Amino acid sequence: MAMLYTTLPVLFLAIAGMVMLMFGVFARRDHTFAITAASIVALAITARLIFAAPDGQVFHAMLVTNDFTRFADILVLVGAAGALSLSVGFNERTGITRFEYPVLILFSVIGMVVLVSAGDLLTLYIGFEIQSLALYVLATFARNNVRSSEAGLKYFVLGALSSGVLLYGISLVYGFAGTTSFVDIAHALARHSMVSIGSTIGIVFVMVGLAFKISAAPFHMWTPDVYEGSPSSVTAFFATAPKVATFALLLRVMLGPFAPMLAQWQDLVQIVAAASMVIGALGAIGQSNIKRLMAYSSIGHMGYALMGLAAGTVTGVRGALIYLAIYLVMSLGTFGCIIAMSRKGKPVERIDDLAGMASEDGRYALALAVLMLAMAGIPPLSGFFGKLYVFLAAIRSGLDVLAVIGVATSAIAAFYYLRVIKVMYFDTGTPGFDRRTAGINLVIGVSAAVTVLFVFYPSPLSTVSSYAAHALFQSAKF
Amino acid sequence: MIADIAFYVFAAILLISACMVITARNSVHSVLFLILAFINAAALFVLAGAEFLAMVLVIVYVGAVAVLFLFVVMMLDVDFAALREGFQRYAPLGLTIGFILMVEVGLTVIDWSVASGAHFVRLAPMPAHLSNTAALGDLIYTHYMFAFELVALLLLIAMVGAIVLTHTDRRGPRRQNIETQHERRIDETLTMVTIEFGSGAKRISAQSGKEIG
């Protein structure tokens, strides 16, 4: 029975996805809106099932449930539900409304749930492929648009390369440990007194594969092009759920099976974190397209979150989880604003198109300004606390240099976030954007409200993420 | 002894044909070398005692995938010379990365150590009382059942993806409608033109205002 309850979220999502697929195929008329709404309901039911799943592992430890996986799962579901609500109006306007869109998002969420709960390198890899395959198709969803096709192709080729690197790393680790199970790998690494070069290279390769998927520098090259080329509704999804899922997996893999090798990979994570922060800050300065700007911004944000992993402590993981949750909410709101940018049904993406927004639509300008300030990490908005937690964890683990780089890059990054606000409030122009759908208004409103009000009520998130971080270390202790 | 010789022969052919796959100028030759590489890999599987995998490799990869490749390469008009453009420019970077990877692989081989428990797994790759196929089936449908089902889902996504990216919604197939064919009149379909001797077909089409041919 425990087995059923633990697998039920995955099982339910798969069945829901297939039922909707069949319904969409055989229905006479286009029911995309109904299927999108049903998908959001399905995600909500899955959230309930995830809470009902008992702690433990099933299928010979291939699937693991604990507070950490629950936390990450909920973030993934929130991200997916948010991206789905943003998609409705946008997809209609740009003429890419097809019922496969919500179905593919559901399928990729299955991959993410499996990924987050993986207890074996095999489930890890399959979860990845399920997630990525659906994402490749989603990137190309506006298939008559040459840029969308280009984005999908680029993402596919580089994604396949990173999967190859990941698999090569997995094979080296398997060659060393003789097993793919996380628990047994941790045992094998812990018992081995000497550092084996083969397993170290394997771990580095696995890490590179995962860093590629969260677009941490120097494996970020694909991000700006894919973010820019994909339809905005898909970009909103890319920036939220898959990143959180892969990051959660990165935390679990590095601090679970590879925890005995902490001394070997810690420097590497520091380098990746520092590079991401620097590239995220410097790369965004010259951008005039707001989606490219957000791509660099997300690279930078991954760098800050990686700082928590580099710390390698409970405080670090807690900081990274809080950061991810706050980042998820901010991104959803910001992409809501980006999706709302359209004139006569055609999406516009230049930052200059926002000129004069403050006098035309004060509420929109205020929400985007709040989100941009939060992304820059200005107190008392939520983004500040996310950074605060990871900086504190880094300093406590003696990573002072990393923390200094982090503070310096957030000061640089503040420049381009503030530029967006400056364009909205001080430049003259007439945006003349189309009316926004209720779903987009809801997402922007909620995320801006959460961003502002987080300072008054931070305890739920910090408590829950503390539980999650402790669960991660508890399950890694054998 | 004979098994050793066979291993080195197959392995050598495998390596050579793998190199030929990426260096052959003619892309059809590349695919044929790929098939040769697959067959040699299958022979290595047989030597390692994995007959089932060897057969699957031949049937699936040689029989289906490689033949499909061959069709695609022959039917698509891919300009491989254009694909090789920029090779000179990127060669130094590629060689550097390749060299670093080779050094890493070299280090791995020189200092290869195995976890203490892992020797046992390697010594008994096959349960003694089961045949190859039965042992695989036993693992796939019990131990790895979850992964197996997930892979099925992966195939479903691949199928949905292929349809989403290529399917165009044409309202019904183009059927023959005999009624409309019967009701067509001569002047709807035929234009009578008097041709001046020595004037080309082009001028006629310009005169009558209809495309000829």
Contacts between the chains, C-beta under 8 A, distances in Angstrom:
chain1	res1	chain2	res2	distance
A	7	B	146	7.4
A	14	B	153	6.1
A	18	B	156	7.6
A	21	B	160	6.8
A	58	B	146	7.8
A	59	B	145	6.8
A	59	B	146	4.1
A	60	B	143	5.6
A	62	B	144	7.7
A	62	B	146	5.1
A	62	B	147	6.5
A	63	B	146	6.3
A	98	B	164	6.8
A	100	B	160	6.0
A	100	B	163	7.7
A	100	B	164	4.7
A	103	B	160	6.9
A	104	B	157	7.3
A	104	B	160	6.7
A	104	B	161	7.3
A	104	B	164	7.3
A	107	B	153	7.1
A	107	B	156	7.7
A	107	B	157	5.1
A	107	B	160	7.6
A	110	B	153	6.7
A	114	B	150	6.4
A	120	B	147	7.9
A	122	B	144	6.9
A	122	B	147	5.1
A	123	B	146	7.0
A	123	B	147	6.0
A	123	B	150	7.2
A	126	B	147	5.6
A	126	B	150	4.7
A	126	B	151	6.1
A	126	B	154	6.7
A	127	B	150	7.4
A	129	B	154	5.7
A	130	B	150	6.6
A	130	B	153	6.2
A	130	B	154	5.3
A	130	B	157	6.4
A	133	B	154	6.4
A	133	B	157	5.0
A	133	B	158	6.1
A	133	B	161	6.4
A	134	B	157	5.4
A	134	B	161	7.3
A	136	B	161	7.2
A	137	B	157	7.7
A	137	B	160	7.5
A	137	B	161	3.7
A	137	B	164	5.7
A	137	B	165	6.4
A	140	B	165	5.9
A	141	B	164	7.3
A	143	B	164	7.9
A	143	B	165	5.6
A	172	B	108	6.8
A	175	B	112	7.9
A	175	B	114	7.4
A	176	B	113	7.4
A	176	B	114	6.1
A	176	B	115	5.7
A	176	B	118	6.9
A	177	B	115	5.0
A	177	B	117	7.9
A	177	B	118	5.8
A	178	B	114	7.0
A	178	B	115	6.3
A	178	B	117	6.5
A	178	B	118	2.8
A	178	B	119	7.6
A	178	B	120	7.6
A	178	B	121	3.9
A	178	B	122	6.4
A	179	B	117	7.9
A	179	B	118	7.3
A	179	B	121	6.9
A	184	B	117	7.7
A	187	B	117	7.4
A	188	B	115	3.5
A	188	B	116	7.5
A	188	B	117	6.0
A	188	B	118	6.5
A	189	B	115	7.3
A	191	B	115	6.7
A	191	B	116	5.8
A	191	B	117	7.5
A	192	B	113	7.3
A	192	B	115	5.4
A	192	B	116	6.8
A	194	B	113	6.8
A	196	B	111	7.1
A	196	B	112	7.7
A	196	B	113	4.4
A	196	B	114	8.0
A	196	B	115	8.0
A	197	B	107	5.2
A	197	B	108	5.9
A	197	B	110	8.0
A	197	B	111	4.4
A	197	B	112	7.9
A	198	B	108	4.4
A	198	B	111	7.0
A	198	B	112	5.2
A	198	B	113	6.8
A	199	B	115	7.9
A	201	B	104	5.3
A	201	B	107	7.2
A	201	B	108	5.6
